[in-house]
Amino acid sequence: MSLLYKGNYYKRFEPILKQISGEKVTEICFGDTIIAEYCRKKSIAWKGIDINEIFVTNALKKGLSAERNDILSIAKLPEADTCIICGSLYHFNISLESLFTKMLESAPQIIISEPVLNLSNAKGIIGKLAKASASVDGKKQAFRFTETTLLNALNDLSKKLHFEYTVVDRFEKDLIIVIKK
């Protein structure tokens, strides 16, 4: 990931951290624990949910509140002030409405950071290799958002689910979006 962000992997979290509000954060598909560590320093209760056993085990070893679960199989996400998904929205491309419904029921604010410039979207051998290498829980994940497809999806969802969103920042290849009920 550090290579993909040209050595700025940790900096990609700065615009996300600036948007966190409230006393409770639920982070889905958390992967690493950068946001969790920030929350700990700020005395914000953090709950992480991820399908990857390695990520969850690592978080638990650090004394963080994490659980291994498939987000789509959970009936309800934990209540929070802010719900965060960082770099993983593309996993839910065919289930966005279900995911957004759960996130909106969980928290009045959602922070999304999603890459919209991806090697998977490249033509030729690079794109093919990037698509072939992406998997979650053993399942291939070739789809990636572009800025246009992400904003179109948000426009459609905002009408159906009655929320407002703002692109609050950009970091290299990521859009940082805040959604309010």
Buried (B, 14 or more C-beta within 10 A) or exposed (E): EEEBBEEEBEEBBEBBBEBBBEEBBBBBBBBBBBBBBBBBEEEBBBBBBBBBEEBBEBBBEEEBBBEBBEBEEBEEBBEBBBBBBBBBBBBBBEEBBEBBBBBBEBBBBBBBBBBBBBBBBBEEEEBEEBBEEBEBEEEEBBBBBEBEBBBEBBEEBBEEBEBEBEBBBEBEBBBBBBBEE
